[in-house]
Amino acid sequence: MRLDELRTHLSGAESSIHIISPYMTPGTLQKILAEIPSNINVVVVCSWRKEDVAQGFANPEIFTICQENNWTLRVDIGEGNRVHLKAYIIDTWRAMIGSANLTGAGMGSNIESLLHVDQNHPDWPQLFLSIQDVKSNTRNADEELYHYVLQYADNSKKVEENKPLLPEWSPPPKAKGYKFDLLERQYLESLKREILDEMPQPRLRELFEVESIDRALHKRGLQFTKIKNIIRSTRRGGPGWDNSNELLNRLTNQIMQEMVQSNDELDIQKRYTSNCLVWKIHHILNEEIRRHVKPYIGKPLRDLGLDESLWDSGTRGNKVQHARELCLGLLPEELRNAIMRLKTHSGTLRLKIDGRALYPRKFGESLVFTDQEGQFLNLSPEQMLPEKKLRNQLWFPLFCIFEAPKGIKLGDFRLMGLGLWESNFNFVQDLEADLEDITRVLSEQAEPFHDNPFKEGIPRRVIHTKIADAKGNPHLPLGHPNRKMSRYVNLASLTDIAQEILSHDH
């Protein structure tokens, strides 16, 4: 008898049970799960579609049974494709599948079939895809939805025969905060382990051998396509996966996001034409830098060997470059050469006594919109806004950090730290949002303009635009070669960058 065979199959579960059957009766559900231990995670999936509830094919009391036993109930209420799968899965890798619903007739009198399959069966990948589709086309049942369906079923019974119209169907909105069930969670965790096996964390010596940061991927991570191929080639991969590119992309993005959220040494960097999962490497290099500069932290440049002729120099222009070169000279040659190969920009961060950044920092190319005669150039917003250099410089910059409030002389700069910084995924998203907003503003300009479209006070997450002084030429339009617009990283972002570098230094 199918009921006994199914009960025996489910009794072999060690961690999880998934029951997917559009139609089921409470009594049959209780019979097959009567002896299942409470430590087994049970997920039940059935139909609560409008027509099934109205015709009595769907029983809302399944919810009560699941609630009493602490089982999860997911239901098809008609918001997606119809769930017609009948599958009884245990421990994510064994199942009985076929035509039989979990009803008295399905388990007894009907002519039905249920077959045993496991992860080694050639059709297992397709079954897994179907289970994923079931998940995306069902929702968790809660008290609010249960009472709505219960009332709808009761109202449907009262509809008179000469009034065939069914009651209105407006289920309450889906509850927020849905978490993946155990079936998917175990599978995702196994994929994460396989991905990490393919990308061991780099060592300092390996970074010394890298030619540049944009050629370091083979030492620190994997491209999106590579991770996608790992997922495709897992034991649950094979036929069927190649035909579901959308699912593969979804799983790849999901896994990368989860890995970054659970391990702050990982990041997603949009490089090499796609998103890449990488190990952050700035802290590895910064730890070695810290070891060599630690004896000099807090000392003024005059005590670190700055040429005496520069002690009373101002701190604008190229004079600060001498301070940066002095600090780099504190490092051994091998480390210094590796840093210079890897860094995308060298800069100085001046901090107030309270640790906040003193000045915003210019990055990337200036924006020029007109020729020398002030005629508006026939350029697209993308041509007006050269982003490549900006993005590159903000990828992996090197900063010398000094406590240097306004009015201080160069010889009195106090060394606070030296280190590299990586523009992480969140920073890049903020940068892209700012660039998109600037592009939108530029697209509205069709002729030379004097009114500043980038006024202070317009919120920018990471960068802001500053216009060069008119210097007695206020008649020149904005974006003229003599009135260039430049992008600056704002003070809040620079303060965060400094704090992140210094957190490795102390």
N, C-alpha and C positions, 0 to 999 in steps of 0.2 A: 504494500500500500504506500502511495506516495507520501502520505502524512508521516508515517513511521520512518521512511527513508530520509525525508527532509529533517525530521527531528534528530535522527542519528548524525546526519551531516553537521547540523548546527551545534550539537553537543561537543564537537571536536574543536570548537573555537577556544583560543588561548587569550586573545586580546580584544577582538572586535567582531561584530556581526552587522551586516547590512542586508536588509530585506526590502526589495523593490518589487512591488506588486500593485498595479493600478487599483485593483479591487481586492478587498480583504474583509473578512468578518471578524469581529472581536473574539469570538470563541475560538476560531482557528488560530488566530495570532497567539492567544494565551496557551493553547495546546502545544504549539511547536517551541515556545519559549519558557514553558513551565519550569524546567529544571536548569535554566541558564544561570550561572552564578552572578551575583550583583557586581562583581569587578569587571565584567565584560561590557565593553562599550557597545550599545545597541542603537542603530539608526534604522528607523522604519520610514518607508516612502510609499505614499498611496495617492489616489486621486480625490480631490475635493472640488472638481470642476463643477460649474453651475449645472450642467445637464445631468451629471452623475448624481449630484446631491438631490436634484428635483425628482429624479426617477427612482431614488432609493438605492442606487448602486453604490453610493459612498456613505459610510457610516461615521458620523462625527464622533461617536463614542470611542473610536480608536485613540483619540487624544487622551481621554480619561485613563485608559489602560497604560499608555505610554507615560503619562504623568505620574501615575501611582508607582511605576517601576523605574522611574528616573531614566527612561529611554528618550531619545530624540525623535521627534516626528517631523518629517518634511512632506509638504503636500503640493500637488499640482492644482493650482486654482485657475488655470487657463491664461496665464500671463505670458506664456511662451509656447514652444512646441509640445504636443501631447506626449506624455510619458506612457509608453506601451511596453516597456521592458519588464520581464519577469526574471529576477536574478536574486540569488541567496548566497551572499559572499561572506566568507570567514577569513579573518586575519590578513585581509588585503591580497591574498594570493591563491585562494581556492574558492570555487563556487559551484552551485547547481543552477543551470539556466535552462529555459525551455518555454513552454506555452502556458504552464499552470499558474493561475492566480491563487492567492492565499485565501481561498474560500472552501467551504465544505465540498462543493461540486468539483472545484479545481483540484483538490487534494484527494477526491474519492471517485465519484461516479463518472465524471467527464473522461473522454478519450484525450489524454494530455501526455506530455513528455517532459522530463527533466533530466539533463545530462550533467555529469561531473566534468569540470574542466579546472585546470590550474595554470599558473604562470608559464608553464612550458608548452601549453597548447598553442598552436600557430594562430588561433583566433583570439588569444587573450588580449593583445593590444587593442583590438577593436572593441572588446568588452569594456576595457578601461576607458576608452574614448566615450563610449555610450554612458558610462557612469558619470563622467565629467559633464556630459550634456544633461543628464538627469539633474545634477546639482544646479546647473545654471538655469534650469527651467522649473525649479521648485523653490519653496521658501519654508522657513521654520514656522511651525504652528505654535501660536501662543494663546493665552486665555482670551484675548480680544477677538482673534480670528475664529477660535473655537465657538464662542458664543454667537458670533455673527452667522457662521455656517449652521449652527444648531437652530437658530431662529429662521434662517432661510429654508431649512428642511421642513420645519413645522409649518411655515407659511405656504410652502409648495403643496403640502397635503390638503390645504384648505381651498386651493384653487378649484372653482367649479368646472364641471366638464364642459359647459358651454362658454367658458372663458379660458381658453387654452394658453393665454399669455402667462409666462412665468413672472414671478416677482422680480424687482430690480436687483441687479448684482453689482454691488460696490463694496468689496471687501476692504477692511481698514488697511492703511499703508503698511509696507513691510517694516518690521522693527529693525533699528540700526544695530551695528555692533556684531554682525554675524561672524563667527569664527569657523575655521575649517574643521570638519569632522575628522575623526581618527584615521579613516581610510586614506584621505588625501594627505593628512599630516605625516603619516608614516612614510608615504611615498616621497613627499617633498624632502623629508629629512635624509632619506637614502640618496636622493639626487644631490643634495648639498655636499654630502660626504664625498661623492664621486667627483664633484667639481673641484673641491679643495685638494683632492688627491692629484689633480692635474695642474694645480698652481701652488706649489709649496712657497711659503713666505721667503723672500730673498734675504740673503745675508749681506753684511757690510762689504765683504770682499768682492762679492758678485757685482755690487753697485759701483765699486771702483773700476770695474772693467767695462761698464756701459759707456757707449760713445756719446749719447745725449738722451734727454728725457723722452723725446719722441721716438726713440729706438729702444726703449727699455721694456716694452710690453712683454717680451718673451721671458723677462726675469720677474715680472711682477703681476701678471694677470692674463686674462683671456678676453677676446672679443666676443660680442653677443653671438655671432654665428658659431663660434667654437663651442660655447656653452649650449647653444641650441642643438648642435650635433651630438654632444654628450648625452643630452636628454633623449634624442632620437635613438641613440644606439644602446640605451640601457636594456636590461633584460625584459622590460615591458615594452621596449620599442620594437620596430620591425614593420611588417606590412600594416598599412592603415595609417601609421604615423606620418609617412611621407605625404599622404593625401590630406593631412589636417594641419596645414601651416599656421592657421589662426590659433589653434590650440597650443602648438609649440611656441609661438611667439608669446602667448599669454602666460604659459608656464615659465618661460625663460625670464620674462620681465618680473614675474611674481617672485621667483626664486632669487634673482639678483637683489631685489628690493629687501626681501626678508633677510638675506645674508648680511647686507649692509646694516640693517636695523639691529641685528643681534650681535654684531662684532664691529666695534668702532675703529678697528685697524683695517677694515675693508671700505672700499668706496666704489661708486659708479662714476666713471669719467667719460665724457663724450669726446672721444679721440679716435683717430684712425678711421674716420668716417662713420663710426657707430659707437654705441654705448659699450664700455668695457668694464668688466669686474676686475678691480686691481687691489693689490695690497698697497696701503699708503707707505711711502718710504721716507717721508721727511723726518719722522721721529727717529728712524734708524740712523740717518746721517746726523741729525741734530744731537743725538746722544753722544756721538763721537766728537762733534764740534764742542759740545759742552765740556767734555773731559779736558780739552786743551785750553779753553778760554776761561774756565772757572777761576783760576788764580787772579784774573785781571778784572773780574766783575766788580763794578762800583768804583773803579779807579778813573781819574780824569785822563784825557788823552795826553796831557803834558807829562804824565808819569809813565805813559806806555811807549814813549819814544817819538812822539810827534815832533817834527822839526820845530825848533824854537821860533823860527821866523813866522810860523803859522799860529802861535799861541793866541795872539790878540786879533786874529783875522775874523772877519765876519763869517756868517754861516750860509750865505747864499751862493748860488752859482757852483762852480767846479771845486771850490775850496773843500766842501764836504767829501769830495771824492778821495782826498788825501786821508781822511779819517777812515774811510771804508778800506782803502788799501792797507793802512796800518793794521786794522783788525784782522784782515785776511792773512797778513803776515805772521800772525800769532799761531797759525795752523801749520802742521807739517806739509811738505810739498805734495805728497801723494794725495792727501785729503783735499787740499786746496785745489789741485788740478781736477779731481773728480767732481768737486762742487761746481767749478767753472764750466765743466762740460755739461753738467746736468741742469744748471739754473737757466731760466728763460729771461731773467732780468735781474739787475743788481740795483738796490736802492737803500736809502737811509730812512729810518723811522725815528722822528723826534717825539719824545714823550714829555708831558708836563710832570710835575712832581707827583701828581695824583695818579699817574699811569695812563692818562688819556692821550691820544694822538694830538699833536700840536697843529700840524698842517695837513690838508688833503694832499694826495699824491697824484701827479699827472701820469697817465698811462696811454699808450697807443698813439696813433697819428692824429694830428689836428684836423678839424673839419673845414674844408674850403668849398664854397658854393659859387663864387664868382671869379671872373678874371680880373686883371689889374685895372681894367676900365670900369669894373663894377657890374658887368653884364652877367646875368644869371647863366651858369653853365647848364648845358643840356644833359643832365645826369639823372639817373634814377636814384631813389632814396638809398638803394643798396650801394651804388657807386659813391654817393655823397658820404656814406658812413663806413669807412674802412674798418672792419671789425677784426680781421685776421690777426693783425699785430697786437691789438688790444687783448684778444683772447689768449694769444700765445704768451704774452708777457705775464698775464695773470695766472698762468698754468702752474709754474714752479719757480717763483721769484726767490731771491736771496736778499735778506735784510740785515743790516747792521742797526741795532737799536740802542739809542742813547737817551739818557735823561738830560734834556736840553731845553729848558724853558726859554721864553722869549728874552732877548737881550744878552744871552750868555755868549761868551767868546768860544772859539773852536777848541782852544786848549783846555777849557773847563767842561767840555762834553764828558759825561760819565758813561762808560760802557755798561749797558744793561744786558746785552745778549747779542748773539749772532746765529742766524739759522735760516733754513729753507721753509717755505710754506706751500702747501698744496691747496689749490682751489677745488674744494669738494663739490659734490653733486648739488647740494642746496645752494651754495654760492653761485654756481654756474646757472642754476635755474633763475636765481634773482637777477644775475647779470643779463640773461637772455630776456627776461621780462622788461628790464630797463632799456635794452637795445631795441626791443620791439616797440616800446613806447616812443623812443626817439625817432625810429623809422616812421611811425605813424605821424608824428609831428612834422617831419620833413616832407612827407608825401602831400601835406596840405600847402606847402610853399611852392608857388609856381613862378615867382619873380623875386628879384632882390628885395629884401625886407630889412627894416630897421627895428621893428618891435621884437623884443627878445621872446622867442617861443619857449625858452628853457628858463623861465624866471625862477628865482629862488622861492621856495615854498611849495613848488610842485613836488610831490613825494617821489623819491627815487630810492630803490632798495640798496644799491651798491655804488652806483656811479652818478655823478652829476656833470653838467656841462657849464664851462666857464668861458666867457668871451674876453678876448684880448682888449686891453685899454685902447680907446680911440686915439690917444696921443695927439690931440688937436685936430683929428679928422673925423668928427662925428657924422659928417655927410657920407662916409663910406658905409655901405650896407654890411650887415652882419654876415660872416662867412667870407668876407673879402680877404685876400692874402695878408693884408695888414691888420685884419680884425678876425683872426682865426678863432674857432671854437675848439676847446680842448676838453677831453674827458678826464675827470678826476675821481679816484676812489674816495668815498666819503670818510669822514672822521670816525664814525661808528665802526665801519668795516675795518679801517686801519687799526683801531684800538683792539678789535677782536683778533686781528692777525698778530699783533704784537703780543697779546696775552697768550695766544696759542703757542707761539715760539718760546716765550719766556717760561711757560709752564713746563717745558722740557728742559729749561736751563736751571731750574731751581727745584 
